[in-house]
Amino acid sequence: MVGSPNFFRGIYNGSSANEAIRNGSTVIQHLFEKSFDVQGLKWDLTPFTGRSDYGPFIEKGIPAGGLFTGAEEIKSPEFVGRYGGLMNVAYDPCYHLACDTLQNINKAV
């Protein structure tokens, strides 16, 4: 998920994937890292738990990866320092709610 209004720039940590898909998932992770580094953008690794749309792929043994800018979790003071935004507010206060519309997307992420 990308475009959270109170975002952080997360890259799924492919190096923590199941051994059968770890190499491919880590390659994907490194592609995103390199891209953000070239652009001078801050990023952090985020857990690769299968909670997102990539879940069915990793369940079938297909390497996966991607980006995550936050959901219903509360933004920490550390991440406010790195990315700006609002402390103690959800990354996306409208996550899976009626207000989760195109108008809620942060296109600058």
Summary of the structure (lengths in Angstrom):
residues: 109
radius of gyration: 14.3
end to end distance: 11.4
largest distance: 39.5
contacts: 313
relative contact order: 0.27
helix: 36%
strand: 9%
